[in-house]
Amino acid sequence: MTRNELLSRYAAGERDFRDADLQWADLAGVNLDGVDLSKATLVRADLTEVKLTGANLVCANMIGARLAGANLTGANLAGAKLTMAYMPSANLAGANLAGANLDWANLVGANLAGANLDSADLAGATLPRRFKP
């Protein structure tokens, strides 16, 4: 799926993009609040400053994705693969990251207030200074 196809379908009111292949997509700065990208492939996608408030990203493959400054408030990322994701200053307040793989993810300055990290894999992750698991 191309960036333009996703954005035009989203603008037309569609929110269900389960299993979409968006690897290497440039979606920086886009508003995709409430979108369903469960099981989507977002490997190496540029999601810098994207708005994904309340989005469904369950089991999404986001290995190596760039999420710097992204707003993922209340998003469901349960079981998502975020290995080596670049997420400095991302807002993950109230997000569900249960069972997510955050191996080697960069979360410096990220807001994890109220985030569910039950069974999340944080091996090698760079965490915010005041983070308390």
A tleap script that builds the chain and sets N, CA, C and O, in Angstrom:
source leaprc.protein.ff14SB
mol = sequence {
  NMET THR ARG ASN GLU LEU LEU SER ARG TYR
  ALA ALA GLY GLU ARG ASP PHE ARG ASP ALA
  ASP LEU GLN TRP ALA ASP LEU ALA GLY VAL
  ASN LEU ASP GLY VAL ASP LEU SER LYS ALA
  THR LEU VAL ARG ALA ASP LEU THR GLU VAL
  LYS LEU THR GLY ALA ASN LEU VAL CYS ALA
  ASN MET ILE GLY ALA ARG LEU ALA GLY ALA
  ASN LEU THR GLY ALA ASN LEU ALA GLY ALA
  LYS LEU THR MET ALA TYR MET PRO SER ALA
  ASN LEU ALA GLY ALA ASN LEU ALA GLY ALA
  ASN LEU ASP TRP ALA ASN LEU VAL GLY ALA
  ASN LEU ALA GLY ALA ASN LEU ASP SER ALA
  ASP LEU ALA GLY ALA THR LEU PRO ARG ARG
  PHE LYS CPRO
}
set mol.1.N position { 0.845 -1.173 0.000 }
set mol.1.CA position { 0.000 0.000 0.000 }
set mol.1.C position { 0.894 1.241 0.000 }
set mol.1.O position { 1.901 1.285 0.706 }
set mol.2.N position { 0.532 2.223 -0.774 }
set mol.2.CA position { 1.315 3.448 -0.824 }
set mol.2.C position { 0.816 4.454 0.209 }
set mol.2.O position { -0.303 4.347 0.709 }
set mol.3.N position { 1.656 5.420 0.515 }
set mol.3.CA position { 1.292 6.502 1.433 }
set mol.3.C position { 0.021 7.204 0.936 }
set mol.3.O position { -0.916 7.421 1.704 }
set mol.4.N position { -0.001 7.552 -0.347 }
set mol.4.CA position { -1.137 8.290 -0.899 }
set mol.4.C position { -2.435 7.486 -0.825 }
set mol.4.O position { -3.497 8.042 -0.543 }
set mol.5.N position { -2.352 6.188 -1.075 }
set mol.5.CA position { -3.542 5.341 -0.986 }
set mol.5.C position { -4.061 5.306 0.447 }
set mol.5.O position { -5.260 5.455 0.680 }
set mol.6.N position { -3.164 5.110 1.402 }
set mol.6.CA position { -3.555 5.092 2.813 }
set mol.6.C position { -4.209 6.411 3.204 }
set mol.6.O position { -5.285 6.420 3.802 }
set mol.7.N position { -3.568 7.519 2.871 }
set mol.7.CA position { -4.079 8.826 3.277 }
set mol.7.C position { -5.410 9.163 2.612 }
set mol.7.O position { -6.283 9.748 3.252 }
set mol.8.N position { -5.580 8.809 1.357 }
set mol.8.CA position { -6.853 9.130 0.709 }
set mol.8.C position { -7.983 8.262 1.257 }
set mol.8.O position { -9.102 8.747 1.422 }
set mol.9.N position { -7.715 6.997 1.539 }
set mol.9.CA position { -8.745 6.126 2.133 }
set mol.9.C position { -9.064 6.560 3.559 }
set mol.9.O position { -10.221 6.510 3.976 }
set mol.10.N position { -8.040 6.989 4.316 }
set mol.10.CA position { -8.264 7.487 5.670 }
set mol.10.C position { -9.105 8.767 5.622 }
set mol.10.O position { -10.033 8.926 6.414 }
set mol.11.N position { -8.788 9.665 4.711 }
set mol.11.CA position { -9.536 10.915 4.570 }
set mol.11.C position { -10.992 10.660 4.198 }
set mol.11.O position { -11.874 11.449 4.536 }
set mol.12.N position { -11.238 9.552 3.498 }
set mol.12.CA position { -12.603 9.183 3.107 }
set mol.12.C position { -13.354 8.481 4.239 }
set mol.12.O position { -14.509 8.091 4.068 }
set mol.13.N position { -12.703 8.318 5.395 }
set mol.13.CA position { -13.371 7.741 6.555 }
set mol.13.C position { -13.016 6.302 6.878 }
set mol.13.O position { -13.463 5.770 7.894 }
set mol.14.N position { -12.230 5.671 6.041 }
set mol.14.CA position { -11.828 4.288 6.313 }
set mol.14.C position { -10.799 4.277 7.440 }
set mol.14.O position { -9.906 5.123 7.486 }
set mol.15.N position { -10.934 3.308 8.348 }
set mol.15.CA position { -9.994 3.197 9.467 }
set mol.15.C position { -9.382 1.809 9.576 }
set mol.15.O position { -8.438 1.621 10.342 }
set mol.16.N position { -9.887 0.839 8.839 }
set mol.16.CA position { -9.430 -0.545 8.941 }
set mol.16.C position { -8.353 -0.840 7.891 }
set mol.16.O position { -8.641 -1.012 6.707 }
set mol.17.N position { -7.112 -0.892 8.365 }
set mol.17.CA position { -5.979 -1.190 7.496 }
set mol.17.C position { -5.185 -2.368 8.065 }
set mol.17.O position { -3.957 -2.405 7.976 }
set mol.18.N position { -5.906 -3.324 8.647 }
set mol.18.CA position { -5.251 -4.514 9.194 }
set mol.18.C position { -4.430 -5.205 8.117 }
set mol.18.O position { -4.834 -5.284 6.957 }
set mol.19.N position { -3.275 -5.700 8.521 }
set mol.19.CA position { -2.376 -6.458 7.644 }
set mol.19.C position { -1.769 -5.624 6.506 }
set mol.19.O position { -1.181 -6.192 5.586 }
set mol.20.N position { -1.894 -4.317 6.548 }
set mol.20.CA position { -1.340 -3.469 5.480 }
set mol.20.C position { 0.181 -3.581 5.444 }
set mol.20.O position { 0.829 -3.708 6.483 }
set mol.21.N position { 0.737 -3.533 4.249 }
set mol.21.CA position { 2.191 -3.543 4.082 }
set mol.21.C position { 2.639 -2.110 3.825 }
set mol.21.O position { 2.452 -1.567 2.736 }
set mol.22.N position { 3.237 -1.511 4.855 }
set mol.22.CA position { 3.704 -0.130 4.779 }
set mol.22.C position { 5.190 -0.035 5.131 }
set mol.22.O position { 5.647 0.975 5.665 }
set mol.23.N position { 5.932 -1.092 4.827 }
set mol.23.CA position { 7.346 -1.029 5.181 }
set mol.23.C position { 8.038 0.049 4.355 }
set mol.23.O position { 7.783 0.213 3.162 }
set mol.24.N position { 8.921 0.775 5.031 }
set mol.24.CA position { 9.670 1.905 4.493 }
set mol.24.C position { 8.782 3.101 4.151 }
set mol.24.O position { 9.263 4.049 3.530 }
set mol.25.N position { 7.508 3.089 4.533 }
set mol.25.CA position { 6.602 4.201 4.212 }
set mol.25.C position { 7.019 5.474 4.944 }
set mol.25.O position { 7.476 5.419 6.086 }
set mol.26.N position { 6.861 6.597 4.294 }
set mol.26.CA position { 7.117 7.901 4.911 }
set mol.26.C position { 5.769 8.488 5.323 }
set mol.26.O position { 5.038 9.047 4.506 }
set mol.27.N position { 5.463 8.346 6.606 }
set mol.27.CA position { 4.207 8.857 7.149 }
set mol.27.C position { 4.461 9.931 8.199 }
set mol.27.O position { 3.620 10.174 9.065 }
set mol.28.N position { 5.608 10.562 8.120 }
set mol.28.CA position { 5.983 11.583 9.099 }
set mol.28.C position { 4.951 12.703 9.141 }
set mol.28.O position { 4.538 13.233 8.109 }
set mol.29.N position { 4.543 13.050 10.369 }
set mol.29.CA position { 3.639 14.164 10.591 }
set mol.29.C position { 2.183 13.927 10.240 }
set mol.29.O position { 1.372 14.848 10.336 }
set mol.30.N position { 1.831 12.714 9.835 }
set mol.30.CA position { 0.464 12.401 9.413 }
set mol.30.C position { -0.442 12.164 10.622 }
set mol.30.O position { 0.021 11.686 11.657 }
set mol.31.N position { -1.729 12.493 10.496 }
set mol.31.CA position { -2.711 12.215 11.541 }
set mol.31.C position { -3.473 10.954 11.165 }
set mol.31.O position { -4.217 10.932 10.184 }
set mol.32.N position { -3.277 9.897 11.964 }
set mol.32.CA position { -3.967 8.626 11.764 }
set mol.32.C position { -4.659 8.194 13.061 }
set mol.32.O position { -4.707 7.005 13.379 }
set mol.33.N position { -5.189 9.158 13.799 }
set mol.33.CA position { -5.873 8.857 15.052 }
set mol.33.C position { -6.971 7.818 14.821 }
set mol.33.O position { -7.747 7.916 13.870 }
set mol.34.N position { -7.024 6.815 15.714 }
set mol.34.CA position { -8.073 5.808 15.680 }
set mol.34.C position { -7.952 4.765 14.582 }
set mol.34.O position { -8.873 3.973 14.386 }
set mol.35.N position { -6.845 4.746 13.866 }
set mol.35.CA position { -6.662 3.796 12.776 }
set mol.35.C position { -6.417 2.383 13.314 }
set mol.35.O position { -5.877 2.212 14.408 }
set mol.36.N position { -6.815 1.384 12.543 }
set mol.36.CA position { -6.536 -0.013 12.889 }
set mol.36.C position { -5.439 -0.520 11.959 }
set mol.36.O position { -5.677 -0.814 10.787 }
set mol.37.N position { -4.237 -0.614 12.511 }
set mol.37.CA position { -3.088 -1.150 11.784 }
set mol.37.C position { -2.605 -2.435 12.447 }
set mol.37.O position { -1.413 -2.744 12.430 }
set mol.38.N position { -3.540 -3.181 13.032 }
set mol.38.CA position { -3.149 -4.430 13.674 }
set mol.38.C position { -2.553 -5.374 12.630 }
set mol.38.O position { -3.053 -5.494 11.511 }
set mol.39.N position { -1.482 -6.029 13.026 }
set mol.39.CA position { -0.739 -6.971 12.184 }
set mol.39.C position { -0.166 -6.329 10.918 }
set mol.39.O position { 0.220 -7.034 9.986 }
set mol.40.N position { -0.110 -5.010 10.884 }
set mol.40.CA position { 0.464 -4.321 9.727 }
set mol.40.C position { 1.986 -4.422 9.756 }
set mol.40.O position { 2.584 -4.598 10.818 }
set mol.41.N position { 2.600 -4.310 8.597 }
set mol.41.CA position { 4.051 -4.291 8.487 }
set mol.41.C position { 4.489 -2.846 8.296 }
set mol.41.O position { 4.224 -2.225 7.266 }
set mol.42.N position { 5.166 -2.329 9.317 }
set mol.42.CA position { 5.669 -0.955 9.307 }
set mol.42.C position { 7.178 -0.953 9.537 }
set mol.42.O position { 7.721 -0.023 10.132 }
set mol.43.N position { 7.842 -1.990 9.067 }
set mol.43.CA position { 9.278 -2.120 9.231 }
set mol.43.C position { 9.972 -0.930 8.576 }
set mol.43.O position { 9.727 -0.608 7.414 }
set mol.44.N position { 10.854 -0.276 9.361 }
set mol.44.CA position { 11.641 0.880 8.908 }
set mol.44.C position { 10.793 2.061 8.421 }
set mol.44.O position { 11.306 2.931 7.718 }
set mol.45.N position { 9.515 2.104 8.779 }
set mol.45.CA position { 8.654 3.222 8.381 }
set mol.45.C position { 9.049 4.482 9.137 }
set mol.45.O position { 9.478 4.415 10.289 }
set mol.46.N position { 8.903 5.624 8.488 }
set mol.46.CA position { 9.154 6.908 9.147 }
set mol.46.C position { 7.827 7.425 9.682 }
set mol.46.O position { 6.984 7.917 8.933 }
set mol.47.N position { 7.662 7.303 10.993 }
set mol.47.CA position { 6.458 7.737 11.687 }
set mol.47.C position { 6.783 8.893 12.628 }
set mol.47.O position { 6.135 9.062 13.661 }
set mol.48.N position { 7.778 9.676 12.270 }
set mol.48.CA position { 8.190 10.812 13.073 }
set mol.48.C position { 7.020 11.780 13.225 }
set mol.48.O position { 6.425 12.212 12.238 }
set mol.49.N position { 6.700 12.113 14.477 }
set mol.49.CA position { 5.640 13.053 14.836 }
set mol.49.C position { 4.269 12.681 14.266 }
set mol.49.O position { 3.417 13.550 14.083 }
set mol.50.N position { 4.056 11.407 13.991 }
set mol.50.CA position { 2.754 10.934 13.535 }
set mol.50.C position { 1.773 10.961 14.703 }
set mol.50.O position { 2.180 10.820 15.856 }
set mol.51.N position { 0.485 11.140 14.414 }
set mol.51.CA position { -0.550 11.093 15.445 }
set mol.51.C position { -1.298 9.772 15.308 }
set mol.51.O position { -1.997 9.534 14.324 }
set mol.52.N position { -1.134 8.918 16.321 }
set mol.52.CA position { -1.780 7.614 16.347 }
set mol.52.C position { -2.552 7.437 17.650 }
set mol.52.O position { -2.574 6.346 18.220 }
set mol.53.N position { -3.176 8.494 18.114 }
set mol.53.CA position { -3.941 8.453 19.359 }
set mol.53.C position { -5.062 7.414 19.240 }
set mol.53.O position { -5.854 7.442 18.298 }
set mol.54.N position { -5.111 6.505 20.207 }
set mol.54.CA position { -6.155 5.483 20.224 }
set mol.54.C position { -6.066 4.472 19.097 }
set mol.54.O position { -7.027 3.741 18.854 }
set mol.55.N position { -4.945 4.410 18.406 }
set mol.55.CA position { -4.782 3.483 17.278 }
set mol.55.C position { -4.639 2.045 17.760 }
set mol.55.O position { -4.188 1.794 18.877 }
set mol.56.N position { -5.026 1.107 16.904 }
set mol.56.CA position { -4.864 -0.317 17.171 }
set mol.56.C position { -3.661 -0.805 16.372 }
set mol.56.O position { -3.709 -0.901 15.146 }
set mol.57.N position { -2.585 -1.110 17.089 }
set mol.57.CA position { -1.350 -1.603 16.474 }
set mol.57.C position { -0.982 -2.967 17.064 }
set mol.57.O position { 0.197 -3.308 17.158 }
set mol.58.N position { -1.982 -3.735 17.456 }
set mol.58.CA position { -1.750 -5.050 18.041 }
set mol.58.C position { -0.979 -5.915 17.051 }
set mol.58.O position { -1.361 -6.058 15.890 }
set mol.59.N position { 0.109 -6.482 17.539 }
set mol.59.CA position { 0.962 -7.388 16.760 }
set mol.59.C position { 1.515 -6.763 15.474 }
set mol.59.O position { 1.873 -7.488 14.546 }
set mol.60.N position { 1.589 -5.447 15.407 }
set mol.60.CA position { 2.184 -4.789 14.247 }
set mol.60.C position { 3.689 -5.036 14.245 }
set mol.60.O position { 4.320 -5.086 15.301 }
set mol.61.N position { 4.252 -5.187 13.065 }
set mol.61.CA position { 5.695 -5.361 12.921 }
set mol.61.C position { 6.293 -3.995 12.610 }
set mol.61.O position { 6.206 -3.502 11.486 }
set mol.62.N position { 6.909 -3.388 13.642 }
set mol.62.CA position { 7.444 -2.037 13.535 }
set mol.62.C position { 8.948 -2.029 13.793 }
set mol.62.O position { 9.486 -1.050 14.309 }
set mol.63.N position { 9.617 -3.104 13.439 }
set mol.63.CA position { 11.055 -3.216 13.666 }
set mol.63.C position { 11.779 -2.073 12.942 }
set mol.63.O position { 11.601 -1.864 11.742 }
set mol.64.N position { 12.597 -1.343 13.704 }
set mol.64.CA position { 13.400 -0.269 13.143 }
set mol.64.C position { 12.622 0.963 12.721 }
set mol.64.O position { 13.170 1.834 12.046 }
set mol.65.N position { 11.357 1.055 13.105 }
set mol.65.CA position { 10.550 2.231 12.734 }
set mol.65.C position { 11.027 3.471 13.489 }
set mol.65.O position { 11.531 3.374 14.608 }
set mol.66.N position { 10.863 4.628 12.866 }
set mol.66.CA position { 11.209 5.915 13.476 }
set mol.66.C position { 9.917 6.539 13.997 }
set mol.66.O position { 9.027 6.891 13.223 }
set mol.67.N position { 9.831 6.670 15.327 }
set mol.67.CA position { 8.641 7.206 15.983 }
set mol.67.C position { 8.988 8.401 16.875 }
set mol.67.O position { 8.311 8.646 17.873 }
set mol.68.N position { 10.022 9.130 16.525 }
set mol.68.CA position { 10.440 10.276 17.339 }
set mol.68.C position { 9.303 11.296 17.399 }
set mol.68.O position { 8.782 11.723 16.369 }
set mol.69.N position { 8.927 11.680 18.619 }
set mol.69.CA position { 7.885 12.683 18.809 }
set mol.69.C position { 6.490 12.223 18.432 }
set mol.69.O position { 5.573 13.042 18.363 }
set mol.70.N position { 6.305 10.935 18.186 }
set mol.70.CA position { 4.989 10.413 17.801 }
set mol.70.C position { 4.021 10.467 18.985 }
set mol.70.O position { 4.430 10.321 20.137 }
set mol.71.N position { 2.735 10.679 18.692 }
set mol.71.CA position { 1.710 10.678 19.726 }
set mol.71.C position { 0.940 9.369 19.642 }
set mol.71.O position { 0.124 9.170 18.743 }
set mol.72.N position { 1.212 8.476 20.594 }
set mol.72.CA position { 0.574 7.168 20.674 }
set mol.72.C position { -0.249 7.057 21.946 }
set mol.72.O position { -0.399 5.970 22.503 }
set mol.73.N position { -0.780 8.179 22.404 }
set mol.73.CA position { -1.583 8.199 23.622 }
set mol.73.C position { -2.749 7.223 23.492 }
set mol.73.O position { -3.532 7.299 22.545 }
set mol.74.N position { -2.857 6.307 24.450 }
set mol.74.CA position { -3.959 5.359 24.473 }
set mol.74.C position { -3.938 4.327 23.358 }
set mol.74.O position { -4.921 3.608 23.180 }
set mol.75.N position { -2.859 4.230 22.608 }
set mol.75.CA position { -2.778 3.253 21.515 }
set mol.75.C position { -2.596 1.843 22.077 }
set mol.75.O position { -2.044 1.661 23.162 }
set mol.76.N position { -3.065 0.858 21.328 }
set mol.76.CA position { -2.916 -0.537 21.719 }
set mol.76.C position { -1.802 -1.154 20.880 }
set mol.76.O position { -1.973 -1.430 19.693 }
set mol.77.N position { -0.652 -1.364 21.532 }
set mol.77.CA position { 0.527 -1.937 20.881 }
set mol.77.C position { 0.850 -3.308 21.472 }
set mol.77.O position { 2.002 -3.742 21.434 }
set mol.78.N position { -0.141 -3.982 22.010 }
set mol.78.CA position { 0.079 -5.296 22.618 }
set mol.78.C position { 0.687 -6.246 21.593 }
set mol.78.O position { 0.167 -6.402 20.488 }
set mol.79.N position { 1.783 -6.873 21.972 }
set mol.79.CA position { 2.439 -7.844 21.109 }
set mol.79.C position { 3.149 -7.252 19.900 }
set mol.79.O position { 3.609 -7.995 19.032 }
set mol.80.N position { 3.247 -5.938 19.829 }
set mol.80.CA position { 3.917 -5.300 18.687 }
set mol.80.C position { 5.418 -5.568 18.726 }
set mol.80.O position { 6.010 -5.705 19.797 }
set mol.81.N position { 6.018 -5.640 17.551 }
set mol.81.CA position { 7.465 -5.822 17.429 }
set mol.81.C position { 8.080 -4.446 17.189 }
set mol.81.O position { 7.995 -3.898 16.090 }
set mol.82.N position { 8.700 -3.897 18.236 }
set mol.82.CA position { 9.307 -2.574 18.177 }
set mol.82.C position { 10.818 -2.659 18.386 }
set mol.82.O position { 11.441 -1.712 18.868 }
set mol.83.N position { 11.393 -3.788 18.023 }
set mol.83.CA position { 12.828 -3.980 18.158 }
set mol.83.C position { 13.564 -2.891 17.383 }
set mol.83.O position { 13.266 -2.635 16.217 }
set mol.84.N position { 14.517 -2.261 18.038 }
set mol.84.CA position { 15.340 -1.199 17.460 }
set mol.84.C position { 14.536 0.010 16.976 }
set mol.84.O position { 15.020 0.780 16.146 }
set mol.85.N position { 13.329 0.180 17.481 }
set mol.85.CA position { 12.529 1.357 17.106 }
set mol.85.C position { 13.158 2.603 17.720 }
set mol.85.O position { 13.669 2.562 18.839 }
set mol.86.N position { 13.119 3.690 16.995 }
set mol.86.CA position { 13.671 4.971 17.439 }
set mol.86.C position { 12.502 5.827 17.896 }
set mol.86.O position { 11.767 6.372 17.074 }
set mol.87.N position { 12.325 5.948 19.244 }
set mol.87.CA position { 11.132 6.549 19.810 }
set mol.87.C position { 11.395 7.687 20.803 }
set mol.87.O position { 10.612 7.855 21.738 }
set mol.88.N position { 12.457 8.469 20.639 }
set mol.88.CA position { 12.694 9.527 21.618 }
set mol.88.C position { 11.546 10.540 21.604 }
set mol.88.O position { 11.031 10.918 20.552 }
set mol.89.N position { 11.171 10.960 22.804 }
set mol.89.CA position { 10.108 11.950 23.014 }
set mol.89.C position { 8.741 11.498 22.508 }
set mol.89.O position { 7.855 12.331 22.320 }
set mol.90.N position { 8.553 10.204 22.284 }
set mol.90.CA position { 7.232 9.705 21.890 }
set mol.90.C position { 6.299 9.765 23.093 }
set mol.90.O position { 6.724 9.554 24.229 }
set mol.91.N position { 5.029 10.052 22.839 }
set mol.91.CA position { 4.041 10.083 23.904 }
set mol.91.C position { 3.288 8.760 23.899 }
set mol.91.O position { 2.463 8.503 23.023 }
set mol.92.N position { 3.586 7.926 24.891 }
set mol.92.CA position { 2.965 6.613 25.037 }
set mol.92.C position { 2.090 6.561 26.288 }
set mol.92.O position { 1.839 5.484 26.830 }
set mol.93.N position { 1.630 7.722 26.743 }
set mol.93.CA position { 0.804 7.786 27.954 }
set mol.93.C position { -0.448 6.934 27.771 }
set mol.93.O position { -1.187 7.096 26.800 }
set mol.94.N position { -0.672 6.031 28.710 }
set mol.94.CA position { -1.853 5.177 28.679 }
set mol.94.C position { -1.847 4.130 27.579 }
set mol.94.O position { -2.859 3.461 27.368 }
set mol.95.N position { -0.746 3.971 26.880 }
set mol.95.CA position { -0.669 2.981 25.802 }
set mol.95.C position { -0.553 1.569 26.381 }
set mol.95.O position { -0.015 1.376 27.471 }
set mol.96.N position { -1.058 0.599 25.642 }
set mol.96.CA position { -0.948 -0.802 26.031 }
set mol.96.C position { 0.214 -1.423 25.264 }
set mol.96.O position { 0.127 -1.646 24.056 }
set mol.97.N position { 1.304 -1.698 25.981 }
set mol.97.CA position { 2.495 -2.319 25.391 }
set mol.97.C position { 2.711 -3.721 25.966 }
set mol.97.O position { 3.826 -4.242 25.943 }
set mol.98.N position { 1.651 -4.318 26.475 }
set mol.98.CA position { 1.757 -5.654 27.069 }
set mol.98.C position { 2.279 -6.645 26.040 }
set mol.98.O position { 1.723 -6.776 24.950 }
set mol.99.N position { 3.349 -7.337 26.396 }
set mol.99.CA position { 3.925 -8.346 25.525 }
set mol.99.C position { 4.654 -7.794 24.310 }
set mol.99.O position { 5.066 -8.562 23.440 }
set mol.100.N position { 4.821 -6.482 24.233 }
set mol.100.CA position { 5.531 -5.885 23.090 }
set mol.100.C position { 7.028 -6.175 23.199 }
set mol.100.O position { 7.571 -6.304 24.297 }
set mol.101.N position { 7.676 -6.273 22.056 }
set mol.101.CA position { 9.121 -6.475 22.026 }
set mol.101.C position { 9.781 -5.132 21.740 }
set mol.101.O position { 9.706 -4.617 20.624 }
set mol.102.N position { 10.429 -4.572 22.760 }
set mol.102.CA position { 11.111 -3.283 22.659 }
set mol.102.C position { 12.618 -3.446 22.778 }
set mol.102.O position { 13.317 -2.530 23.212 }
set mol.103.N position { 13.119 -4.625 22.388 }
set mol.103.CA position { 14.569 -4.862 22.429 }
set mol.103.C position { 15.300 -3.757 21.680 }
set mol.103.O position { 14.989 -3.469 20.524 }
set mol.104.N position { 16.265 -3.145 22.339 }
set mol.104.CA position { 17.141 -2.141 21.761 }
set mol.104.C position { 16.398 -0.909 21.237 }
set mol.104.O position { 16.939 -0.165 20.418 }
set mol.105.N position { 15.174 -0.690 21.698 }
set mol.105.CA position { 14.433 0.514 21.306 }
set mol.105.C position { 14.982 1.733 22.048 }
set mol.105.O position { 15.421 1.618 23.192 }
set mol.106.N position { 14.958 2.878 21.412 }
set mol.106.CA position { 15.389 4.130 22.027 }
set mol.106.C position { 14.142 4.875 22.490 }
set mol.106.O position { 13.368 5.382 21.678 }
set mol.107.N position { 13.960 4.933 23.814 }
set mol.107.CA position { 12.799 5.584 24.410 }
set mol.107.C position { 13.199 6.792 25.256 }
set mol.107.O position { 12.463 7.184 26.161 }
set mol.108.N position { 14.355 7.383 24.970 }
set mol.108.CA position { 14.834 8.530 25.736 }
set mol.108.C position { 13.820 9.663 25.631 }
set mol.108.O position { 13.425 10.056 24.533 }
set mol.109.N position { 13.407 10.178 26.767 }
set mol.109.CA position { 12.462 11.290 26.796 }
set mol.109.C position { 11.027 10.903 26.497 }
set mol.109.O position { 10.160 11.775 26.439 }
set mol.110.N position { 10.749 9.612 26.304 }
set mol.110.CA position { 9.382 9.169 26.015 }
set mol.110.C position { 8.505 9.293 27.263 }
set mol.110.O position { 8.982 9.136 28.387 }
set mol.111.N position { 7.237 9.572 27.051 }
set mol.111.CA position { 6.264 9.633 28.139 }
set mol.111.C position { 5.593 8.269 28.243 }
set mol.111.O position { 4.824 7.879 27.364 }
set mol.112.N position { 5.887 7.544 29.325 }
set mol.112.CA position { 5.312 6.220 29.550 }
set mol.112.C position { 4.322 6.222 30.715 }
set mol.112.O position { 4.001 5.166 31.260 }
set mol.113.N position { 3.839 7.407 31.096 }
set mol.113.CA position { 2.909 7.520 32.227 }
set mol.113.C position { 1.655 6.686 31.965 }
set mol.113.O position { 0.966 6.871 30.962 }
set mol.114.N position { 1.381 5.781 32.874 }
set mol.114.CA position { 0.179 4.948 32.775 }
set mol.114.C position { 0.224 3.895 31.687 }
set mol.114.O position { -0.784 3.237 31.429 }
set mol.115.N position { 1.374 3.715 31.038 }
set mol.115.CA position { 1.483 2.693 29.992 }
set mol.115.C position { 1.540 1.304 30.620 }
set mol.115.O position { 2.141 1.121 31.679 }
set mol.116.N position { 0.921 0.337 29.974 }
set mol.116.CA position { 0.934 -1.047 30.425 }
set mol.116.C position { 2.118 -1.745 29.754 }
set mol.116.O position { 2.122 -1.957 28.541 }
set mol.117.N position { 3.116 -2.097 30.558 }
set mol.117.CA position { 4.313 -2.763 30.055 }
set mol.117.C position { 4.416 -4.202 30.561 }
set mol.117.O position { 5.505 -4.775 30.578 }
set mol.118.N position { 3.295 -4.785 30.971 }
set mol.118.CA position { 3.299 -6.161 31.457 }
set mol.118.C position { 3.888 -7.095 30.398 }
set mol.118.O position { 3.450 -7.101 29.248 }
set mol.119.N position { 4.867 -7.867 30.797 }
set mol.119.CA position { 5.535 -8.857 29.941 }
set mol.119.C position { 6.205 -8.256 28.708 }
set mol.119.O position { 6.547 -8.991 27.782 }
set mol.120.N position { 6.399 -6.952 28.674 }
set mol.120.CA position { 7.115 -6.332 27.552 }
set mol.120.C position { 8.598 -6.671 27.664 }
set mol.120.O position { 9.143 -6.728 28.766 }
set mol.121.N position { 9.238 -6.890 26.548 }
set mol.121.CA position { 10.661 -7.199 26.517 }
set mol.121.C position { 11.417 -5.897 26.291 }
set mol.121.O position { 11.335 -5.298 25.219 }
set mol.122.N position { 12.156 -5.464 27.314 }
set mol.122.CA position { 12.897 -4.203 27.270 }
set mol.122.C position { 14.408 -4.425 27.254 }
set mol.122.O position { 15.170 -3.518 27.591 }
set mol.123.N position { 14.845 -5.619 26.867 }
set mol.123.CA position { 16.276 -5.937 26.876 }
set mol.123.C position { 17.046 -4.970 25.977 }
set mol.123.O position { 16.765 -4.856 24.783 }
set mol.124.N position { 18.004 -4.290 26.559 }
set mol.124.CA position { 18.844 -3.380 25.809 }
set mol.124.C position { 18.199 -2.058 25.440 }
set mol.124.O position { 18.832 -1.221 24.795 }
set mol.125.N position { 16.948 -1.853 25.839 }
set mol.125.CA position { 16.256 -0.605 25.501 }
set mol.125.C position { 16.858 0.567 26.273 }
set mol.125.O position { 17.275 0.414 27.421 }
set mol.126.N position { 16.899 1.720 25.647 }
set mol.126.CA position { 17.322 2.947 26.298 }
set mol.126.C position { 16.056 3.627 26.795 }
set mol.126.O position { 15.218 4.066 26.008 }
set mol.127.N position { 15.933 3.706 28.126 }
set mol.127.CA position { 14.697 4.176 28.746 }
set mol.127.C position { 14.810 5.603 29.267 }
set mol.127.O position { 15.910 6.118 29.465 }
set mol.128.N position { 13.647 6.243 29.488 }
set mol.128.CA position { 13.676 7.588 30.085 }
set mol.128.C position { 14.382 7.561 31.420 }
set mol.128.O position { 14.350 6.547 32.118 }
set mol.129.N position { 15.023 8.664 31.790 }
set mol.129.CA position { 15.784 8.742 33.035 }
set mol.129.C position { 14.990 8.353 34.258 }
set mol.129.O position { 15.502 7.635 35.116 }
set mol.130.N position { 13.765 8.801 34.363 }
set mol.130.CA position { 12.976 8.565 35.582 }
set mol.130.C position { 12.061 7.353 35.463 }
set mol.130.O position { 11.099 7.233 36.221 }
set mol.131.N position { 12.341 6.460 34.532 }
set mol.131.CA position { 11.501 5.285 34.330 }
set mol.131.C position { 11.682 4.309 35.482 }
set mol.131.O position { 12.803 4.001 35.887 }
set mol.132.N position { 10.553 3.829 36.003 }
set mol.132.CA position { 10.563 2.823 37.069 }
set mol.132.C position { 9.680 1.671 36.616 }
set mol.132.O position { 8.458 1.813 36.562 }
set mol.133.N position { 10.282 0.533 36.289 }
set mol.133.CA position { 9.484 -0.617 35.831 }
set mol.133.C position { 8.569 -1.163 36.893 }
set mol.133.O position { 7.843 -2.126 36.646 }
savepdb mol mol.pdb
quit
